[in-house]
């Protein structure tokens, strides 16, 4: 896997966003949320086939719509794209570390929910 591909794809997402601002096709994050759900259904249709190239293509569409969703949410001031990736990394590193050391996914998940609730209280 080449992580440069992700950076390059994000650059294409930004270009697409600038194009979308001049057109009426996209309504921002809501458009990409809707498209993401459709693409996930298409992945589901491909899972039981023996068509690897189609499955990979559909998974690429999911990733494209997910990146567009994130970017549009950031532009709309609803999230920080960097923070989404930071949170995901921390969250799943902690979960995997917990189960690797004999803990349970459910226990660490509950602990993380409480931590989020505390964070929300501090920012409200």
C-alpha positions in Angstrom: 0.0 0.0 0.0 1.3 3.4 -0.9 0.2 6.2 1.4 1.0 8.7 -1.2 -2.0 7.5 -3.1 -4.2 8.7 -0.2 -2.6 12.2 -0.3 -3.0 12.3 -4.0 -6.7 11.3 -3.8 -7.3 13.9 -1.2 -5.9 16.5 -3.5 -8.4 15.3 -6.2 -11.1 15.6 -3.6 -10.2 19.3 -3.0 -10.2 20.0 -6.7 -13.6 18.3 -7.0 -14.9 20.5 -4.1 -13.8 23.6 -5.9 -15.6 22.5 -9.1 -18.7 21.6 -7.1 -18.9 25.1 -5.6 -19.6 26.4 -9.2 -22.3 23.8 -9.9 -25.6 22.7 -8.4 -24.8 18.9 -8.3 -23.5 18.8 -4.8 -25.2 20.0 -1.6 -22.0 19.4 0.4 -21.7 16.7 3.0 -25.3 15.6 2.7 -24.7 14.7 -0.9 -21.7 12.6 -0.1 -23.4 10.9 2.9 -26.2 9.8 0.6 -23.7 8.6 -2.1 -21.7 6.7 0.5 -24.7 4.7 1.6 -25.4 3.8 -2.1 -21.8 2.8 -2.7 -21.8 0.5 0.4 -24.9 -1.3 -1.0 -23.0 -1.8 -4.3 -20.1 -3.3 -2.3 -22.5 -5.6 -0.7 -23.7 -6.7 -4.1 -20.1 -7.5 -5.2 -19.1 -9.4 -2.1 -20.6 -12.7 -3.2 -19.4 -12.5 -6.7 -16.1 -13.6 -8.0 -15.3 -10.2 -9.7 -12.3 -8.8 -7.8 -11.9 -5.8 -10.1 -15.5 -4.8 -9.6 -15.3 -5.2 -5.8 -12.1 -3.1 -5.7 -13.7 -0.5 -7.9 -16.7 -0.3 -5.6 -14.5 -0.1 -2.5 -12.7 2.8 -4.2 -16.0 4.5 -4.7 -16.8 4.1 -1.0 -13.4 5.6 -0.1 -13.9 8.4 -2.6 -17.3 9.3 -1.1 -16.0 9.0 2.4 -13.1 11.4 1.8 -15.5 13.8 0.1 -17.9 13.5 3.1 -15.0 14.3 5.5 -13.7 17.2 3.4 -17.1 18.8 3.0 -17.8 18.4 6.7 -14.5 20.2 7.4 -15.3 23.0 5.0 -18.7 23.3 6.7 -16.9 23.7 10.0 -18.4 20.6 11.5 -15.2 18.5 11.9 -11.4 18.6 11.7 -10.3 16.1 9.1 -7.0 15.7 10.8 -8.8 15.1 14.2 -10.9 12.3 12.6 -7.8 10.4 11.6 -6.1 11.1 14.9 -9.2 9.9 16.8 -9.5 6.7 14.7 -5.9 5.9 15.1 -5.9 6.4 18.9 -9.2 4.6 19.3 -8.3 1.5 17.4 -4.7 1.3 18.7 -6.2 1.3 22.2 -8.8 -1.4 21.3 -6.3 -3.7 19.6 -3.8 -3.2 22.4 -6.5 -4.1 24.9 -7.6 -7.3 23.2 -3.9 -8.3 22.5 -3.3 -8.1 26.2 -6.3 -10.2 27.3 -9.0 -7.5 27.6 -12.2 -7.3 25.8 -13.3 -5.1 22.9 -16.5 -4.3 24.8 -14.7 -3.1 27.9 -12.4 -0.7 26.1 -15.3 0.5 24.0 -17.3 1.4 27.1 -14.2 3.1 28.6 -13.9 5.1 25.4 -17.6 6.1 25.4 -17.1 7.5 28.9 -14.0 9.4 27.8 -16.0 11.0 24.9 -18.8 12.0 27.3 -16.3 13.7 29.6 -14.8 15.5 26.6 -18.2 16.7 25.5 -19.0 18.0 29.0 -15.7 20.0 29.0 -16.5 21.6 25.7 -20.1 22.4 26.3 
